[in-house]
Amino acid sequence: MGKDKPIAFYKDVKDQLDLIKDHCRKNKRTIAVAESASSGALQLLFSAEEEAGLFFEGGLTVYNCEQKKRQLKVPLSLSEPCNGVSWEVSKMLALNICDLYQSDYGLALTGFASPFPEEGIFDLYAFGAASYKGELLFCEKIESEKETPEERREDYAALLIKKFAEYLEQKK
């Protein structure tokens, strides 16, 4: 993407993305992401970093419970009762994306960016998680004050990136 970043919200997390990239490069670590509620925004942001291929292994967008099971080994018995959105599902996504991509770090984001009245879902939130070599670093609920589903998806991704960068900064 060069110097002209066509991603509107990239500038909001540029410093944090640089911190993550620098940490990974300095420590010879890699990262992969699994997401649903952010619709690929995490993948877009990481791939926009210069020399992304030196630390970013890639990512997977898994919207439904069946794909979470098939791609990332999340049992339907765990994901179906919560429509694929819970602390435990996010944790499993973060851990299992590392196995799939053979990466050191895994980030995961699953949630609701828009209401789903057919399922009685009106409360909009996400769960974001980070793992390192088979160990959960953190997993927490993420809430956005943004108005539209598009803005919420971007905000969820930005908030998780900020949280992960903050975690790395504290561990220096």
Secondary structure by P-SEA (a helix, b strand, c coil): cccccccccccccaaaaaaaaaaaaaabbbbbbccccccaaaaaaaaacccccccccbbbbbccaaaaaaccccccccccccccccaaaaaaaaaaaaaaacccbbbbbbbbcccccccccccccccccccccccccbbbbbbbccccaaaaaaaaaaaaaaaaaaaaaaac
